[in-house]
Amino acid sequence: MRMRFTGILAIPLVVLAALGGAFIVGMRTKNPSVLGVVRSLNRGFWNPRAMETAGTPGAYASIVRHAGRTSGTEYETPVGAVASDDGFLIALPYGAHADWLQNVLVGGRAVIVDEGETHEVDRPEVVEIDEVASYFSAGEQRAQRVFGVDQALRVRHIAK
């Protein structure tokens, strides 16, 4: 009986491991099907929960406020912004095609809410993650390597 019970438990573990492996490979290769599922889960489930604390002191996520590139509608998106010498860096796990990113690039400016403070930023540019890796924590760098994150958005504080 023990062997049968162990075998039954092994099946879900193998399935979970296979799904996890497929997820990592899909993210690393920027597979459109995997990215689409992840984006849908983020929009419908994770982002609304992240927005409850995003931008507040100690929160994991910051907020990027941006205008829709065709509608002009104002949006808020939770992101992992990291302070740099002259602004912020945001790793791009989905590559350079996320809607919020396209809005910021086309609009040329955004607002970052980080640690309870609001920062107007401009001059957005997509850079290679290797150029800015030193700004990210060791744990963030490991995750970036695992998921094949090779780009980041750099934005700079607007001079007052």
N, C-alpha and C positions, 0 to 999 in steps of 0.2 A: 504494500500500500504506500509506503514511503516513497519509493521510486516513482510511482504513478503521480503522486502529489507534487513531487519536485519537477517532473516533466511538464505538468500542467502550469506550474509557475514559470518555468523557463520560456514558454511560448510568448507570453506578453512581454517579458524582458527582451527577448530577441527582436520582437516587433518594435518596441520602443527604441532599442539601439539602432535598428535599421532606419526608423523615421528620423532619429537624431542625426545619424550620418547623412541621410539624404538632405536634411535641412542645412547642415553645415556645407555640404558640397554645393547645394543650390545657392546659398548665400555667397560662397566664394566665387562661383562662376557667374553670379548675377543672373541666374535662370529666371526668365520672366514669369513662369508659373509660380515658382517659390516666392519671388518678390511680390507678386500679386496677392498671394495668400497672406503673407506677412503684413503688407500694407493694409489689407482689409481688416485683419485682426487688430492692428494698431489703431486705425481710424475708429472702428466700432467698439473696441473694448479697452485697450491699454491707454490710448491717448486721453480719453475722458477721465480716467482715474489718475493719470499723471498730472493733469491740469489742476487737480484739487490742491496740490502743493507746489507745483512748478513755479520757479522764480522766487520762492521764499527762502529765507536763510536755512541752510542745511539740506535743502531738497536736492535730489539727484538731478532733476531736470530743470532747465531754464526755459524761458518762453521766447520764441521769436514771433514778433508781430510784423505782419507783412500785408501788402495789398495785392489782391488778385490781378494778374497781368492783363486780363481782358475785362473783367467785371468791375474792378476797383474795390470790390468788397474787402473789408478788413478781416483778417484771419489771425488766429493765435495757434501756434504749434509747439508742443513740448519738444525740446532738443537737449542734447548733452553739450552745452557750451562750456568751453574752457577759456579762462582769461589768458590773454597774451600780452606782450609789451605794449601794443598799440590798439588792442581791441579784443576780439574773441575768435576762437577756432571751434568748428563743429565738424566732427568726423561724419563721413557720408557712407553709412553701411549699405545703402541701396544704390550707390553711384550718384551721378550728377543729374538724375532725371526725376527726382521727387518734385511734386507740385510746389511745395513751399519754397524749395530751393530755386526753381525756375522763376517764381514770383519775385524773390529777392534779387536774383541776377538781372531780370528785366527791369525791375523798379529802381535798382541801384542803391537802395537803402532799406533799412529795417529798424526795428527797436528790439533790443535784447533786455529781458528782465532776468536778472541774475542776483541771487543772494539778497533779494528785497530791493535792489536798486535798478533803475531804468536807465538804459544807455542807448542813445541814438547812434547808429552805425551806418557806414556807407562803404563804397569801394569794394563791393563783394567780388571775390575771385576764388575759383576752385584751384587748389594747390595739391601737390603730391603729399601724401601723409608723411613720407620720409623727411620732407623739408621741415615739418613742424612737430615731429614725434616727441621731442623733448618737453613739450608743454603738457603732454598727456601723462597720466600716472602709469606706473609699470603694469598694473592690472588692466587699464584701458588699452595699453599697447599690446598686451597678450591677446585680449579679445579682438582687437583689430587684425592681428595676424591670423588668428583662428578663422575669422569670418571674411578674410580677404579684403579688408577695408584699405583702399589705396589712395583715397582722396579725402580732402577736408575743405570746408568753406572757411575762408579768412575774411573777416569784416573788421573795419577800423573805426575807432571812435571819431565822431564828427567834431572837428575843432570848433571851439566856441569863441 
